[in-house]
């Protein structure tokens, strides 16, 4: 009969250990999920910022307005003289 209380004590210790292990696992998974969510949000913000035009480039005129007119290949730029 003396083995019965020991078995019960062993089961109580196991259940306490199991509860602690489950709580630790739960906290670990919650922390991992929070880290993944933070990384996902950071990636979303980075992609959105990459797509958004920067204030410097938004103020610049379009490339077509910046380029000067180039002569066709094989021709020279007119100088205003008689050819």
N, C-alpha and C positions, 0 to 999 in steps of 0.2 A: 504494500500500500504506500510505502514511502516514495516510490517512483512516480506516482500520480501527481503529487504537488510539484515535483521537479519538471515533469512534462508540461504542466500548466505554466510554470514560470518560464520555461523555454519558449512556449507559444506566445506568451505575453511579450517577451523580449523580441521575438521574431516579428510580431505585429507592430511593435514600436519601431523597430528597425525598418520594416517595410514602409511604414507611414513616413518616416524620415527620408527614405530613399525616394519615395514618390514625390514628396515635397521638394526635394533637391532637384529631381528631374524636371518637375514642373517649372521651378524657378529658372533652371538652365534653358529650357525650351522657350520660356517667355523672353529671356534676355536675348537669345538667338533671334527670335522673331522680331524683337524691337530693333536689333542691329540690322537685320535684313530690310526692315521697313525704312530705316534711316538711310541706308545705302540706296535703296530704290528711289526715295524722294530726292536725294542728292543727284542721282543720275538724271532724273526728270528735270530738275532745275538746270543742270549743266546743258542738257540738250535744248531746253527752251532758250537759254541764254545764247547758245551757239546759233540758233535760228534767228534770233532777234537782231536787227541791224544795230551796230554800235552807234552812239551819238555822233562820233567823229565821221563815220562814213555816211550817215544820214544827211549831214550838212554839206557834204561834197556834191558838186554837180554830177550828173550822169556821165559815164565815160565818153559818150559820143560828143558831148559839149567840150570836153577837155582835149580831144585829139585834133590836131591840125590836119588840113586836107593834104594828102600825099599824091604826087603825080602817079600816073599809071606806070607800070614797069617798062623800062626802055625809053622813057621820055624824061626831059629835064624840066625843071621848074621854070615857068615863063618869067623873063626879066623885064618885060615891058618894051624891049627893043624890037627892031624889025628882023625877022628871021629870014 
